[in-house]
Structure formats: C-alpha cells, structure tokens
Amino acid sequence: MKVINKIEEIKKITEDSKKNNKTVGLVPTMGCLHAGHASLIKKSVAENDLSVVSVFVNPIQFGPNEDYDKYPRTLDEDIKLCSELGADYIFAPSPQEMYPNLEKFSDLTMVAPPYKFTDMLCGKSRIGHFDGVCTVVTKLINITSPDRAYFGMKDIQQLFIIKKMVKDLNFSVEIVPCPLVREETGLALSSRNKYLTPEAKTNALTISKALFAIKSGVERGITDTKLLFDTAMTVLAPSIELDYLEFVRAEDFEPVESITEPTIAAIAAKVGNVRLIDNIIIGE
C-alpha cells in the first residue's frame, strides 16, 4: 500500500486503472479510522480491483467555532489499518493541495445542495457544513474517478444529500451505503468518541439507549412521534444538551408526525463539549 499526497499522482493511478478495465472503490474519510471505517474499507476491497481511502480533514466543512484544529489526526495508525485491510492507496492531501487559494474563501467554487435538506437536522446548527461536504466529495470523485464510493449510515443526512447530489448532477459513480457500526455498549462509533472522558462516555451511552427506546415503542405499537420523543427524553442523561431529535421519512427526508413507513429517528447532542450524532431506522 502507498500513501499519495498529490492530486495529479493519484489521478493518474486511478485513470490508468480504469483504462485497464479495473474497478476503483473510494472510501472518503477524515482519518482517525475505527471499526466503522474498517467495514467500509473491507467492502471496497471485496468489491473492487483497486481501493483508495482518502484521509483528509476538510477545513471547509467546519464552522468557525468547531473542532477543526483539534480534530484527531492519526495518519500513522490509519496507514497501518488500511494496509492490514488490503487497501491499495491512501490519498492524504494537504489543505493547500486541495484548496490552493483557501485563504480567499470567498473565491472558492462550492457545491451547494438544496437548502430544503440542509436547513434541518445537522444543517440547522452547522451553517454551510453540507456545502463543504458536497464540495470535497465532488473533488474526491473527480480526482479518483471511482466506480463506487462508500459512506457510512451514521452520517445519515450526509449520505442522503450525497446520493441526491450524485443523482441530480449525473455523476458516474455508485454511492454504496454501509451500516452504522456500534460498540458492544451500543454507542455509535465516531472519531470524536476519543474526546470523551469515562464519565462523559457513560452519559453518551444514553443517546443510543434513547433511540433503542424509540424503536421499542414503535414495536409496541406507538406511532405518534411526539410520544416517541417524550419516551426518548426519559432515557437521555440530564447532563446531555440536545441539539435535535427528529423523525424524517427514510425515502425523502420529509418530517413525519406518525410512523407509517420506514422512518429515520435522528439525534444530535452535546456530551460536555463533544457533539455526537446517531440514528435508527424504525417502522420497517
């Protein structure tokens, strides 16, 4: 396995592979890889002739008061894991390589998804976040020309928006959703879990427990989302600061008041200074 830092170098490698009728898989990440990322990498390796894992903490998807500077960066460990899993290349560009005029942010061409789907859930408190996500994903797809790109379902809003972008803009890539991966405790795996103290981690466990309580309520026949919300609130630790807990139709992300078809219960909350997200699909 080789680490590539330059756009033109990885571009030539993937273009040559495509010329030789080899399929290319892309796993976009911000590094600090865990078992959730590993599941994506394994799937890419199994389904493609060549697999590229991008490791890039994307500055344009972070707001001014977010954790860009302290976001965990563990490239040496990431290289080891990717090598063990059979990935062929890590693409780890610098911010300057990806955005040569980053200091002139107002001059940067951005890919803006529909406001309808960004003015909700994570987008409400992370203004411009999904513009940054769609821009970097567009660049990574254009650079590596993958047949398939792999995204985890923990970032369920991101997955929905990227799938829509690819469809609307006629990208020649298949977006492959991969199941959310949890610790044995139920906590959704996240690179930000490294920030959690032992006490904070105990409190964070109530986020997934709140979602499981919602699922249990639906299985008992409760369909009213207000009642399901109240059920979740009885489980969530009092010290947790809720950003949102909302119910949207899985097919089109329209808000729902009653569970009559597959629905996503999505949550974001702060545990201390750590913002975590999670979701569960109910009503299937």
C-alpha positions in Angstrom: 0.0 0.0 0.0 1.2 3.5 -0.8 0.4 6.9 0.6 -0.2 9.6 -2.1 -0.2 13.3 -1.3 -0.6 14.9 -4.7 -3.8 15.1 -6.8 -2.1 14.5 -10.1 -0.4 11.4 -8.9 -3.5 9.6 -7.5 -5.4 10.9 -10.5 -3.0 9.2 -12.9 -3.0 6.0 -10.9 -6.8 5.7 -11.0 -7.1 6.8 -14.6 -4.6 4.1 -15.6 -6.5 1.5 -13.7 -9.8 2.4 -15.4 -8.0 2.2 -18.8 -7.1 -1.4 -17.9 -10.7 -2.1 -17.1 -10.1 -2.3 -13.4 -12.8 -1.0 -11.0 -12.0 1.6 -8.4 -13.5 2.0 -5.0 -13.3 5.2 -2.9 -13.7 5.4 0.8 -13.7 9.1 1.8 -12.7 9.7 5.4 -11.3 12.3 7.7 -8.9 9.8 9.3 -8.7 8.6 12.9 -10.1 5.4 11.5 -12.1 3.0 13.6 -14.1 -0.2 13.1 -16.8 1.7 11.3 -14.4 2.9 8.7 -12.9 -0.6 8.5 -16.2 -2.0 7.5 -16.3 0.4 4.5 -12.7 -0.3 3.5 -13.4 -4.1 3.7 -16.4 -3.7 1.4 -14.5 -1.6 -1.1 -11.6 -4.1 -1.2 -14.1 -7.0 -1.7 -16.0 -5.3 -4.5 -13.2 -3.5 -6.5 -9.9 -4.2 -8.1 -8.4 -1.1 -6.5 -9.4 0.7 -3.4 -8.4 4.3 -2.4 -9.0 5.6 1.1 -8.9 9.4 1.3 -7.7 10.8 4.7 -8.4 14.5 4.7 -9.7 16.7 7.5 -11.7 19.0 5.3 -11.5 22.6 6.6 -14.4 24.0 4.6 -17.0 21.8 6.3 -16.1 23.1 9.8 -17.6 26.3 11.2 -15.6 29.0 12.9 -16.3 27.7 16.4 -16.0 23.9 15.6 -13.2 21.5 16.3 -11.1 21.6 13.0 -7.8 22.4 14.7 -8.2 19.7 17.4 -9.9 17.1 15.3 -7.9 13.9 15.9 -5.3 13.2 13.3 -3.7 9.7 13.4 -2.2 9.1 10.0 0.4 6.5 11.1 -2.3 4.3 12.7 -4.6 4.9 9.7 -1.8 3.7 7.3 -1.3 0.5 9.4 -5.1 -0.3 9.4 -5.6 0.4 5.7 -2.6 -1.8 4.9 -3.9 -4.6 7.1 -7.3 -4.4 5.4 -5.9 -4.6 1.9 -6.4 -1.0 0.6 -4.2 -0.1 -2.3 -3.7 3.6 -1.7 -4.2 6.3 0.9 -4.8 9.7 -0.6 -3.8 12.2 2.1 -3.5 15.7 0.6 -2.8 18.8 2.5 -5.4 21.6 2.6 -3.2 23.6 0.3 -3.2 20.8 -2.2 -7.0 20.5 -2.2 -7.7 24.3 -2.0 -4.7 26.3 -3.3 -6.5 29.6 -2.6 -8.1 28.6 0.7 -7.3 31.9 2.3 -9.5 33.5 -0.3 -12.5 31.5 0.8 -15.0 33.8 -1.0 -13.3 32.9 -4.3 -13.8 29.2 -3.8 -16.3 27.4 -6.0 -18.7 25.5 -3.8 -21.3 22.8 -4.4 -24.5 23.8 -2.7 -27.1 21.1 -2.0 -30.8 22.1 -1.8 -31.5 24.4 1.2 -34.5 22.3 2.0 -32.3 19.4 3.0 -29.6 21.5 4.8 -31.9 23.7 6.8 -32.8 20.7 9.1 -31.1 18.3 11.4 -27.3 18.9 11.5 -27.6 21.7 9.0 -29.5 24.0 11.3 -26.6 24.3 13.7 -23.8 23.8 11.2 -24.4 26.5 8.7 -22.5 25.8 5.4 -21.4 22.3 6.6 -23.0 20.4 3.8 -21.7 22.9 1.2 -18.3 21.9 2.4 -19.1 18.2 2.4 -20.5 18.2 -1.1 -17.6 20.3 -2.4 -14.9 18.0 -1.1 -16.8 14.8 -2.1 -17.2 16.3 -5.6 -13.5 16.9 -5.8 -12.6 13.5 -4.5 -14.8 11.8 -7.0 -13.4 13.9 -9.9 -9.8 13.2 -8.7 -10.2 9.4 -8.3 -12.9 8.5 -10.8 -14.3 5.7 -8.7 -16.9 3.2 -9.8 -18.2 3.0 -6.2 -17.9 5.3 -3.2 -18.6 4.1 0.3 -20.3 6.1 3.0 -21.5 5.0 6.5 -25.1 5.4 7.6 -24.2 7.0 10.9 -23.9 10.3 8.9 -27.4 9.6 7.5 -28.2 13.2 6.4 -24.8 13.4 4.7 -25.5 10.1 2.9 -28.9 11.3 1.7 -27.5 14.6 0.4 -24.6 13.0 -1.4 -26.8 10.4 -3.0 -29.1 13.2 -4.2 -26.1 15.3 -5.5 -24.8 12.3 -7.4 -28.2 11.7 -9.0 -29.0 15.3 -9.7 -25.6 16.1 -11.2 -25.3 12.9 -13.2 -22.1 11.6 -11.5 -20.9 8.3 -12.9 -20.4 6.7 -9.5 -22.5 4.3 -7.4 -22.9 5.5 -3.8 -22.8 2.5 -1.5 -24.4 2.9 1.9 -22.8 0.9 4.7 -24.5 0.0 8.0 -23.8 2.0 11.2 -21.3 0.2 13.5 -21.7 0.3 17.2 -19.5 -0.6 20.2 -20.8 -3.5 22.3 -22.3 -0.9 24.6 -24.4 0.4 21.8 -22.5 3.7 21.4 -22.2 4.6 17.7 -18.6 4.6 16.6 -17.2 8.0 15.9 -13.7 9.5 15.7 -15.0 12.1 18.2 -15.5 9.4 20.9 -11.8 9.9 21.6 -12.7 13.2 23.2 -15.0 11.6 25.8 -13.9 11.2 29.4 -15.1 7.9 31.1 -17.9 9.8 32.8 -18.9 11.5 29.6 -18.8 8.2 27.8 -21.3 6.8 30.3 -23.6 9.7 29.7 -23.1 9.3 25.9 -24.5 5.8 26.1 -27.9 7.2 26.8 -28.0 8.7 23.2 -28.2 5.2 21.6 -30.4 4.0 24.5 -32.9 6.8 23.7 -33.0 5.6 20.1 -33.5 2.0 21.2 -36.3 3.1 23.4 -38.0 4.7 20.4 -37.6 1.5 18.4 -39.1 -0.5 21.3 -42.0 1.9 21.5 -42.7 1.5 17.8 -42.6 -2.3 18.2 -45.2 -1.9 20.9 -47.5 0.0 18.6 -46.7 3.6 19.4 -46.7 5.6 16.2 -47.1 9.2 17.4 -43.6 10.9 17.1 -44.4 13.3 20.0 -45.0 10.3 22.3 -41.8 8.7 21.0 -39.9 11.9 21.5 -41.1 12.0 25.1 -40.1 8.4 25.6 -36.6 9.2 24.4 -36.3 12.1 26.8 -36.9 9.9 29.8 -33.8 7.9 28.8 -31.4 10.7 27.8 -29.0 11.7 30.6 -30.0 15.1 32.1 -26.4 16.5 31.5 -26.7 16.0 27.8 -27.5 19.1 25.7 -29.9 18.0 23.0 -29.4 19.7 19.6 -32.2 17.8 17.9 -34.2 14.6 17.9 -36.3 14.5 14.8 -38.2 12.0 12.7 -38.0 12.0 8.9 -39.2 9.6 6.2 -36.3 7.4 5.1 -37.3 7.8 1.4 -37.2 11.5 1.0 -36.3 13.1 4.5 -39.7 14.7 4.8 -40.7 15.3 8.5 -43.3 12.9 9.8 -45.7 13.1 12.7 -46.8 9.4 12.7 -44.7 6.3 11.9 -46.5 4.6 9.0 -43.5 3.7 6.8 -39.7 3.4 7.2 -38.6 6.4 9.2 -35.3 7.7 10.5 -35.1 8.8 14.1 -32.0 11.1 14.1 -30.4 12.7 17.0 -27.5 15.1 17.7 -26.4 16.1 21.2 -23.5 17.5 23.1 -21.9 15.5 25.8 -19.8 18.1 27.5 -18.1 19.8 24.6 -18.4 16.8 22.3 -21.1 16.8 19.7 -22.3 13.3 18.7 -24.8 12.1 16.2 -26.7 8.9 15.9 -29.8 7.5 14.2 -32.0 4.4 13.9 -34.5 3.3 11.2 -37.9 2.4 12.5 -41.2 1.3 11.0 -39.6 -1.1 8.5 
